[in-house]
Amino acid sequence: MTPNGTAIRAFREVQKLSIRRLGVLSTRDPSHISRIERGKAGASEEALRRIAGALGVPVAAINREEQS
C-alpha cells in the first residue's frame, strides 16, 4: 500500500504526538514511521491499519490508493 506520509505527519502533529509515541501506540518502529512520513518507505496493510488506529482516523485518510 502507498501511505500518504504528509497526512500521517499532519494527523500526528495535530495530536501533538512524537514519532516515538506514535511508534509505541501503533507497535511500529519509529524510524519506519519517519521513513513513511518522508515518502522513503511504503507500508503493509497491517502497518497502515495500526498507524491509523493509533491516530484515530480511518485507513482511507492516510492511504493514497483510496483517495480520489
C-alpha positions as semicolon CSV with decimal commas, in nm:
position;residue;x (nm);y (nm);z (nm)
1;M;0,000;0,000;0,000
2;T;0,110;0,355;-0,056
3;P;0,079;0,563;0,258
4;N;0,029;0,937;0,247
5;G;0,318;1,044;0,468
6;T;0,211;1,408;0,466
7;A;-0,129;1,313;0,605
8;I;0,024;1,088;0,870
9;R;0,255;1,368;0,983
10;A;-0,030;1,621;0,986
11;F;-0,256;1,399;1,199
12;R;0,037;1,320;1,431
13;E;0,131;1,687;1,476
14;V;-0,229;1,800;1,536
15;Q;-0,247;1,543;1,815
16;K;0,094;1,656;1,945
17;L;0,238;1,305;1,918
18;S;0,608;1,244;1,868
19;I;0,716;0,984;1,615
20;R;0,837;0,774;1,908
21;R;0,496;0,792;2,081
22;L;0,314;0,704;1,757
23;G;0,552;0,409;1,725
24;V;0,458;0,288;2,071
25;L;0,086;0,334;2,011
26;S;0,095;0,161;1,672
27;T;0,358;-0,102;1,765
28;R;0,566;0,013;1,470
29;D;0,932;0,114;1,467
30;P;0,963;0,494;1,493
31;S;1,235;0,500;1,226
32;H;0,998;0,326;0,985
33;I;0,725;0,579;1,062
34;S;0,974;0,856;0,991
35;R;1,061;0,699;0,654
36;I;0,690;0,663;0,572
37;E;0,627;1,030;0,655
38;R;0,916;1,136;0,431
39;G;0,796;0,917;0,144
40;K;1,104;0,693;0,165
41;A;0,918;0,374;0,259
42;G;0,589;0,203;0,196
43;A;0,377;0,022;0,450
44;S;0,185;-0,301;0,468
45;E;-0,190;-0,302;0,507
46;E;-0,141;-0,412;0,868
47;A;0,104;-0,128;0,940
48;L;-0,134;0,131;0,793
49;R;-0,421;-0,014;0,993
50;R;-0,221;0,012;1,315
51;I;-0,098;0,365;1,243
52;A;-0,449;0,480;1,152
53;G;-0,585;0,319;1,467
54;A;-0,325;0,491;1,681
55;L;-0,414;0,823;1,519
56;G;-0,789;0,759;1,549
57;V;-0,853;0,806;1,177
58;P;-0,979;0,572;0,903
59;V;-0,715;0,399;0,691
60;A;-0,851;0,583;0,387
61;A;-0,737;0,911;0,546
62;I;-0,371;0,803;0,530
63;N;-0,372;0,581;0,220
64;R;-0,302;0,738;-0,120
65;E;-0,457;0,448;-0,311
66;E;-0,802;0,505;-0,164
67;Q;-0,813;0,882;-0,212
68;S;-0,993;1,021;-0,517
